[in-house]
Amino acid sequence: MRVFLKSMTISLAVLISACSNTIDNILFSLVPHPQEPKVRPYNIKQVEFVNSQDGTKLSGELTYPAEGECFPAFVLISGRLGGEPPAGRDSIITGHKYFLVISHLLTIRGYAVLRYDNRGVGESKGEYTSASDNEFASDAASALKWLRDRSGIEISSSGFLGHSQGGIKSVIAADLEKPDYIVSLAGIGTETAAELVIRQNQDINKAKGVNPSVTDQQTKELSDIFEILRVSKDRIQAQYAIRQYAIDAGITSKKHIKKLADEFGSVWWFTEAHRDIKQLIRNYDGPILALYGSKDLLVSSSIEEAPTRSLLHHPQSEVFTFEGLNHLFQKAKKGIGPEEYWEIETTIEEEVIEKIDTWMSSTPNKTLQRTSR
């Protein structure tokens, strides 16, 4: 029996998605989130900007300090993957308004922060399900350009802050609109999409006590499917091959076969299966702060820290791992993902925000030549 193909889809294997079930939302509402701001003592501006490549209109919120005239600034980039519930401007993950909290903590420290609804979400136009990270990165680049040129506030420096896959989106976007800096929260790494998903599945299964034979079977099936994606010349060919693979594996449900082919053969996954992540990181010559959590089983600091550090060639770049923190940078016991996120009251440990602030203060970003964009 093909255990993985019969019981799981890619969105379950990756385990980064925000749960959206009604019962889940009720449970999430019972857990207090003390970091969510009750008072927001700074300027709040509802904004719209347009993706210059395809004309998609995006909506978001810009926050900046009530006092002062010139601020360092961030565009926040969410990390949702193909097959997951899309992210609005608050990037809600298992009840935590992740980006709202991050933007609040940064703004009260003197930063301007732009966060926005992903295309096809909330007040933003466009189509979410048919987009790849190329489109999402283009949206982020357009957000940064709008922040620099049309926000109406004076910016001393500006860059991206991406969470999870948002770190990869930030280096893709850097080719379109060069940021003065990039901050990656459990994002930038050297694993390919195939390596990442397979390793995540193995580590999470081990933490849950799943029978190793089941994990071995899942590893083989995931490897086979990603090899199909790699060698296929286009998505149509990939989807056909995945359907045939499922049939050969003994899957009889036409609905399940279609779901597997649609999810694995989506624009997002097909594109990522052919992405050279290492080259993306090499292409960006500005400073990067890459942060990890030692309890993160989704983006492993033990695997990513050293090779990522070797790719960062700007003298102000830094790689740092927080002990005991998970993928959301919460204090965690296992680090297994959403099953653990929702019951933790803290949205993000403030030592992470402090680290970002300290790094920004020590990085001579104000002296970077904006004309180099």
C-alpha positions as CSV (number, residue, x, y, z in Angstrom):
1,M,0.0,0.0,0.0
2,R,1.2,3.5,-0.8
3,V,0.8,5.0,2.6
4,F,1.6,8.6,1.7
5,L,-0.4,8.7,-1.5
6,K,-3.5,7.2,0.1
7,S,-3.5,9.3,3.3
8,M,-1.8,12.6,2.7
9,T,-1.4,15.6,0.4
10,I,1.5,18.0,0.1
11,S,-0.2,20.7,2.3
12,L,-0.2,18.2,5.2
13,A,3.3,17.0,4.6
14,V,4.7,20.5,4.7
15,L,2.8,21.5,7.8
16,I,3.3,25.3,7.5
17,S,-0.3,26.2,6.7
18,A,-2.6,28.1,8.9
19,C,-5.6,26.1,9.9
20,S,-8.9,27.6,8.8
21,N,-11.4,25.0,10.0
22,T,-14.3,26.5,12.1
23,I,-13.5,24.3,15.1
24,D,-9.9,25.3,14.9
25,N,-10.8,29.0,14.9
26,I,-13.0,28.5,18.0
27,L,-10.0,26.8,19.8
28,F,-7.7,29.6,18.7
29,S,-10.0,32.2,20.0
30,L,-9.9,30.6,23.5
31,V,-6.1,31.2,23.7
32,P,-5.0,34.7,24.6
33,H,-2.6,36.5,22.4
34,P,-1.1,39.2,24.7
35,Q,1.2,40.7,22.0
36,E,-1.7,41.7,19.8
37,P,-1.8,45.5,20.1
38,K,-4.7,47.0,22.0
39,V,-3.4,50.5,21.3
40,R,-1.3,51.5,18.2
41,P,0.4,54.8,19.1
42,Y,1.7,55.6,15.6
43,N,0.6,56.6,12.2
44,I,-1.6,54.0,10.3
45,K,-2.3,54.5,6.6
46,Q,-4.4,52.3,4.4
47,V,-2.6,52.0,1.0
48,E,-2.9,50.7,-2.5
49,F,-0.2,50.0,-5.1
50,V,0.1,48.2,-8.4
51,N,2.3,45.4,-9.6
52,S,4.2,47.1,-12.4
53,Q,4.6,43.8,-14.3
54,D,1.1,42.6,-14.6
55,G,-1.1,45.5,-13.3
56,T,-2.4,43.6,-10.2
57,K,-3.7,46.1,-7.6
58,L,-2.7,45.3,-4.1
59,S,-3.9,46.7,-0.8
60,G,-2.2,47.0,2.6
61,E,-1.4,49.0,5.6
62,L,1.6,51.3,6.2
63,T,2.6,52.1,9.8
64,Y,5.3,54.5,10.9
65,P,6.2,56.5,14.0
66,A,4.2,59.4,15.1
67,E,7.3,61.4,15.7
68,G,10.3,61.9,13.4
69,E,10.6,62.5,9.7
70,C,13.0,59.8,8.3
71,F,12.7,56.1,9.0
72,P,14.3,52.8,8.0
73,A,11.5,50.7,6.5
74,F,10.5,47.1,5.9
75,V,8.2,45.4,3.5
76,L,6.9,42.2,5.1
77,I,6.7,39.1,2.9
78,S,4.6,36.1,4.0
79,G,5.7,32.5,3.6
80,R,2.7,30.6,2.3
81,L,3.4,27.8,-0.1
82,G,1.3,26.3,-2.8
83,G,-1.8,24.4,-1.5
84,E,-2.0,26.4,1.7
85,P,-4.6,28.9,2.8
86,P,-3.5,32.3,1.4
87,A,-2.2,35.1,3.7
88,G,-3.8,38.5,4.3
89,R,-1.8,41.4,5.6
90,D,-1.8,40.1,9.2
91,S,-0.5,36.6,8.1
92,I,-2.7,34.8,10.6
93,I,-1.2,31.5,11.6
94,T,-3.1,29.2,13.9
95,G,-4.8,32.2,15.5
96,H,-1.6,34.4,15.8
97,K,-1.8,37.6,13.8
98,Y,1.9,37.1,13.0
99,F,2.6,40.1,10.8
100,L,0.4,42.5,12.8
101,V,2.4,41.8,15.9
102,I,5.8,42.0,14.1
103,S,4.8,45.3,12.4
104,H,3.6,46.7,15.8
105,L,6.8,45.7,17.6
106,L,9.0,47.2,14.8
107,T,7.0,50.4,14.4
108,I,7.2,51.3,18.1
109,R,11.0,50.9,17.8
110,G,11.1,53.5,15.0
111,Y,10.6,51.6,11.8
112,A,8.1,52.2,9.0
113,V,6.4,48.9,8.0
114,L,4.3,48.0,5.0
115,R,2.4,44.7,5.0
116,Y,-0.3,43.8,2.4
117,D,-2.9,41.3,1.4
118,N,-1.5,38.7,-1.0
119,R,-3.0,38.9,-4.5
120,G,-6.5,37.4,-4.5
121,V,-6.8,37.9,-0.7
122,G,-8.7,40.4,1.3
123,E,-8.8,43.7,-0.5
124,S,-6.1,42.8,-3.1
125,K,-7.0,41.8,-6.6
126,G,-5.6,39.1,-8.8
127,E,-5.5,35.3,-8.6
128,Y,-3.8,33.5,-5.7
129,T,-4.0,29.8,-6.7
130,S,-2.4,30.2,-10.1
131,A,0.5,32.3,-8.9
132,S,4.1,31.1,-8.3
133,D,6.7,32.8,-6.2
134,N,7.7,34.7,-9.3
135,E,4.4,36.6,-9.1
136,F,4.5,36.9,-5.3
137,A,8.1,38.3,-5.5
138,S,7.0,40.7,-8.1
139,D,4.3,41.9,-5.8
140,A,6.9,42.4,-3.0
141,A,9.2,44.3,-5.4
142,S,6.3,46.6,-6.4
143,A,5.5,47.2,-2.7
144,L,9.1,48.2,-2.0
145,K,9.2,50.6,-5.0
146,W,5.9,52.1,-3.9
147,L,7.3,52.5,-0.4
148,R,10.3,54.3,-1.7
149,D,8.7,56.5,-4.3
150,R,5.1,57.1,-3.5
151,S,4.4,56.5,0.2
152,G,4.7,60.2,1.1
153,I,7.1,59.6,4.0
154,E,10.9,60.0,4.0
155,I,12.7,56.7,4.0
156,S,16.4,56.5,5.2
157,S,16.7,52.9,4.0
158,S,14.4,50.1,3.0
159,G,14.3,46.4,2.6
160,F,12.4,43.1,3.0
161,L,11.6,41.1,6.0
162,G,10.4,37.6,5.0
163,H,9.1,34.8,7.1
164,S,9.6,31.1,6.0
165,Q,9.3,30.9,2.2
166,G,9.0,34.7,2.4
167,G,12.8,34.7,2.8
168,I,13.2,33.0,-0.6
169,K,10.6,35.4,-2.1
170,S,12.8,38.3,-0.8
171,V,15.9,37.2,-2.8
172,I,13.7,36.6,-5.9
173,A,12.3,40.1,-5.5
174,A,15.8,41.6,-5.0
175,D,16.4,41.0,-8.7
176,L,13.5,43.3,-9.5
177,E,13.9,46.0,-6.9
178,K,17.1,45.8,-5.0
179,P,16.5,46.2,-1.2
180,D,19.1,47.9,1.0
181,Y,18.9,44.8,3.3
182,I,17.0,41.5,3.8
183,V,15.9,40.0,7.1
184,S,14.9,36.4,6.9
185,L,12.9,34.7,9.7
186,A,13.4,30.9,9.2
187,G,13.4,31.5,5.5
188,I,16.6,31.7,3.5
189,G,18.3,28.3,3.2
190,T,20.0,26.0,0.7
191,E,17.7,23.0,0.6
192,T,15.8,22.5,-2.6
193,A,12.1,22.2,-2.5
194,A,12.3,18.4,-2.7
195,E,15.0,18.2,0.0
196,L,13.0,20.5,2.2
197,V,9.7,18.7,2.0
198,I,11.3,15.3,2.4
199,R,13.4,16.3,5.3
200,Q,10.5,18.1,7.0
201,N,8.3,15.0,6.7
202,Q,11.1,12.8,8.2
203,D,11.8,15.1,11.1
204,I,8.2,15.7,12.0
205,N,7.3,12.0,11.8
206,K,10.2,11.2,14.1
207,A,9.1,13.8,16.6
208,K,5.6,12.3,16.5
209,G,6.8,8.8,16.9
210,V,5.6,7.6,13.5
211,N,6.7,4.1,12.5
212,P,10.0,4.4,10.5
213,S,8.7,2.1,7.8
214,V,5.9,4.5,7.1
215,T,8.3,7.4,6.9
216,D,10.6,5.4,4.5
217,Q,7.6,4.7,2.3
218,Q,6.6,8.4,2.3
219,T,10.2,9.4,1.5
220,K,10.3,7.2,-1.5
221,E,7.0,8.5,-2.8
222,L,7.9,12.1,-2.3
223,S,11.2,11.5,-4.0
224,D,9.5,9.9,-6.9
225,I,7.0,12.8,-7.3
226,F,9.7,15.5,-7.2
227,E,11.7,13.6,-9.7
228,I,8.6,13.6,-12.0
229,L,8.4,17.4,-11.5
230,R,12.1,17.8,-12.2
231,V,12.2,15.9,-15.5
232,S,8.9,17.0,-16.9
233,K,9.1,19.7,-19.6
234,D,5.9,21.4,-18.4
235,R,3.0,21.1,-15.9
236,I,0.7,19.2,-18.2
237,Q,3.3,16.5,-18.6
238,A,4.0,16.5,-14.9
239,Q,0.3,16.2,-14.0
240,Y,-0.2,13.3,-16.4
241,A,2.8,11.5,-15.0
242,I,1.7,12.0,-11.4
243,R,-1.8,10.7,-12.2
244,Q,-0.2,7.6,-13.8
245,Y,2.1,7.2,-10.8
246,A,-0.9,7.2,-8.4
247,I,-2.8,4.7,-10.5
248,D,0.3,2.4,-10.7
249,A,0.5,2.7,-6.9
250,G,-3.0,1.3,-6.5
251,I,-5.0,4.5,-6.0
252,T,-8.5,4.0,-7.3
253,S,-10.3,7.2,-6.2
254,K,-10.5,9.6,-9.2
255,K,-11.0,12.5,-6.8
256,H,-7.9,11.7,-4.9
257,I,-5.8,11.1,-8.0
258,K,-6.9,14.5,-9.3
259,K,-6.1,16.2,-6.0
260,L,-2.6,14.8,-6.0
261,A,-2.0,15.8,-9.6
262,D,-3.4,19.3,-9.1
263,E,-1.5,20.0,-5.9
264,F,1.9,18.5,-6.8
265,G,1.5,19.7,-10.4
266,S,0.5,23.2,-9.5
267,V,2.2,26.3,-10.9
268,W,3.8,26.9,-7.5
269,W,5.3,23.5,-7.0
270,F,6.4,23.0,-10.6
271,T,8.2,26.3,-10.5
272,E,9.8,25.7,-7.1
273,A,11.0,22.2,-8.2
274,H,13.2,24.0,-10.8
275,R,14.4,26.8,-8.6
276,D,18.1,27.3,-7.9
277,I,17.9,28.7,-4.4
278,K,21.7,28.9,-3.9
279,Q,22.2,31.0,-7.0
280,L,19.4,33.4,-5.8
281,I,21.3,34.0,-2.6
282,R,24.6,34.5,-4.4
283,N,22.9,37.0,-6.7
284,Y,22.1,39.5,-3.9
285,D,25.2,41.5,-2.8
286,G,23.6,43.4,0.1
287,P,23.5,42.6,3.8
288,I,21.3,39.7,5.0
289,L,20.3,38.8,8.5
290,A,19.3,35.1,8.5
291,L,17.6,34.0,11.7
292,Y,16.7,30.4,12.7
293,G,15.2,28.6,15.7
294,S,16.9,25.5,17.2
295,K,13.5,23.8,17.7
296,D,12.3,24.5,14.1
297,L,11.7,21.2,12.4
298,L,10.5,22.9,9.2
299,V,13.6,25.0,8.4
300,S,16.4,23.2,10.2
301,S,19.1,25.5,11.6
302,S,21.6,22.5,11.9
303,I,21.2,21.9,8.2
304,E,21.0,25.5,7.0
305,E,23.2,27.7,9.2
306,A,26.7,26.8,7.9
307,P,25.9,26.6,4.1
308,T,23.8,29.7,4.2
309,R,26.6,31.6,6.0
310,S,29.0,30.5,3.2
311,L,26.8,32.1,0.6
312,L,26.4,35.5,2.3
313,H,29.3,37.6,1.0
314,H,28.4,41.1,2.3
315,P,30.5,41.9,5.4
316,Q,27.5,43.0,7.4
317,S,25.6,39.8,6.8
318,E,24.9,37.6,9.8
319,V,23.4,34.1,10.5
320,F,22.1,33.5,14.0
321,T,20.1,30.7,15.7
322,F,17.9,31.2,18.8
323,E,17.9,28.3,21.2
324,G,14.6,26.7,22.0
325,L,12.5,28.6,19.4
326,N,10.3,27.1,16.7
327,H,9.4,28.1,13.2
328,L,7.4,31.1,14.5
329,F,10.2,31.9,17.0
330,Q,8.1,30.9,19.9
331,K,9.5,28.9,22.9
332,A,8.6,25.3,22.0
333,K,8.9,21.8,23.3
334,K,9.0,19.9,20.0
335,G,8.9,22.4,17.2
336,I,6.5,20.3,15.1
337,G,4.4,23.1,13.7
338,P,0.8,24.2,13.8
339,E,-0.2,21.5,16.3
340,E,2.0,23.3,18.8
341,Y,1.8,27.0,17.6
342,W,-1.8,27.5,18.5
343,E,-1.5,26.7,22.2
344,I,1.4,29.0,22.8
345,E,0.3,32.5,23.9
346,T,3.4,34.4,22.7
347,T,3.3,35.2,18.9
348,I,7.0,35.9,18.6
349,E,9.6,36.2,21.2
350,E,10.7,39.8,21.6
351,E,14.3,38.9,21.7
352,V,14.0,38.2,18.0
353,I,12.7,41.8,17.3
354,E,15.5,43.1,19.5
355,K,18.1,41.2,17.5
356,I,16.7,42.7,14.3
357,D,16.8,46.2,15.8
358,T,20.4,45.7,17.0
359,W,21.5,44.4,13.7
360,M,19.9,47.2,11.8
361,S,21.5,49.7,14.2
362,S,25.0,48.2,13.6
363,T,24.6,47.9,9.8
364,P,25.6,51.0,7.9
365,N,22.4,50.8,5.7
366,K,22.0,54.5,5.6
367,T,25.2,54.8,3.6
368,L,24.2,52.4,0.9
369,Q,23.9,53.9,-2.5
370,R,20.3,54.0,-3.5
371,T,21.3,54.7,-7.1
372,S,22.6,51.1,-7.2
373,R,19.0,49.7,-7.5
